[in-house]
Amino acid sequence: MASFSFGSGNAAKLLRIPVYAAGRIGTVLVPRGNRWVFGCGAGIGDGALALHALASEEGHDTLWLTSSEREEQDAAALGIRTARKTSLRGWWETARAGVVVVTHGLGDVNRYGVAGAFVVQLWHGIPLKRIGLDSPATTQVPRVPGHAVLQRLIALLYRAAAQRIRVLPAASHRSRGRLESAFGLGDERIVVTGEPRVDVLSTGSEEQRRAAASALLVRTAGDLPDAARVVLYAPTWRDGAADPAVPTAEEWVRIIRLLEERNAVLMVRSHPLGEGAYSPPLPSRRVRTLSSRALPDVSPALAAVDVLVTDYSSLAFDVGLLAMPVLFLAPDAAEYARTRGFYGRFEDVAGDDAATDWDELATQLERLFTDEAAFTAKARRSATLSAEMHAYRDGRNTRRVYQAIRARGIPAPKGAA
């Protein structure tokens, strides 16, 4: 079921305006230092983890701001120092930080202590669906008296928050234009460096990536049948609306039969903000849940996946770095284009054969499993699409982002040559 919407989030934001004002006064009085503070809306992972590792390696004073006990445990396992972002210390650390690194929004850290910081917004995917100021969903508020005025106020607050961003990495010049429009930023702040979050897909040999990803997948989802092919199903968030692609009981029967006949496992990864009811009516070891709670960052596990199934997720661009076939299941494509919108045409990414239900999708999967030429054609198309959107694939995106930050006046760590 849907667990979050822009409307409810924006309503809460309006109610917090006095707290924002108080926090702003506090940041004027508190001097900033050299510490780098990190946060990530998805947990301990994504591009923030890659940049944290490099900044720490370079000798910077780093701290991760967490939102749950689980994040604290994950950080402790990696030797990362933490503070709870909603605590008084969380505000203090954010207010004193010289560099603030986020992946989703300023709420990844203590949102009331950000004013005046050098903000690095890593974002969390190449936009396929419209985001930020390009999407009408961003400024939604509940239908109450003064609705239009409140929408304009939310838009002003969003623009003001975006103007605090000093560095926003883009995967390519094509992606850069989308980010400039979505965040209302000039090109001097958006740098084509590649995205740190996908370095893991380009580092080491193919065999090394596959082995590490397979081990992670087994630790997270359990042992897999010998030589089983892995299908990852990753639908995107629908802005608080219900997911229309949840299989019926009859569709589950066909899905499980196909998985058993072709020795495959379906890993279901619903979006953390809108998890659907993807549980078959009868338990099956051929269907596994790969939740964001168990695996906050799916990128390190992608090299163990054989086929991606999605609708509008940016993973469709990422897995092309691995030349992975992508199938699209989009029963609401026309409605989604109307209410959320795409950059370009959905068909330019998905092709003209996007499935509208699981029966169509199962037929396409069957063909990939049994027709090597069909598998190869989908893999090549995926790689071509990725090459259009990722300018770099050398595993050094994080290094380029770090250099861009330093080039904008952030000092070297104390004691560095």
Sequence and secondary structure as in RCSB ss.txt:
>XXXX:A:sequence
MASFSFGSGNAAKLLRIPVYAAGRIGTVLVPRGNRWVFGCGAGIGDGALALHALASEEGHDTLWLTSSEREEQDA
AALGIRTARKTSLRGWWETARAGVVVVTHGLGDVNRYGVAGAFVVQLWHGIPLKRIGLDSPATTQVPRVPGHAVL
QRLIALLYRAAAQRIRVLPAASHRSRGRLESAFGLGDERIVVTGEPRVDVLSTGSEEQRRAAASALLVRTAGDLP
DAARVVLYAPTWRDGAADPAVPTAEEWVRIIRLLEERNAVLMVRSHPLGEGAYSPPLPSRRVRTLSSRALPDVSP
ALAAVDVLVTDYSSLAFDVGLLAMPVLFLAPDAAEYARTRGFYGRFEDVAGDDAATDWDELATQLERLFTDEAAF
TAKARRSATLSAEMHAYRDGRNTRRVYQAIRARGIPAPKGAA
>XXXX:A:secstr
     HHHHHHHHHHTHHHHHHHHHHHHHS   S EEE  TTSS HHHHHHHHHHHHTT  EEEEESSHHHHHHH
HHTT  EEETTSHHHHHHHHH SEEEESS GGGS GGG TTSEEEE  SS  SB  GGG GGGG   S TTHHHH
HHHHHHHHHHHHTTEEEEEESSHHHHHHHHHHHT  TTTEEES  GGGGGGTSS HHHHHHHHHHHHHHHH    
TT EEEEEE    TTS  TT   HHHHHHHHHHHHHTTEEEEE   TTS      SS  TTEEE  TTT S  GG
GGGG SEEEESS THHHHGGGGT  EEEB TTHHHHHHHT BSS HHHHH S  BSSHHHHHHHHHHHHH HHHH
HHHHHHHHHHHHHH S  SS HHHHHHHHHHHTT    TT  
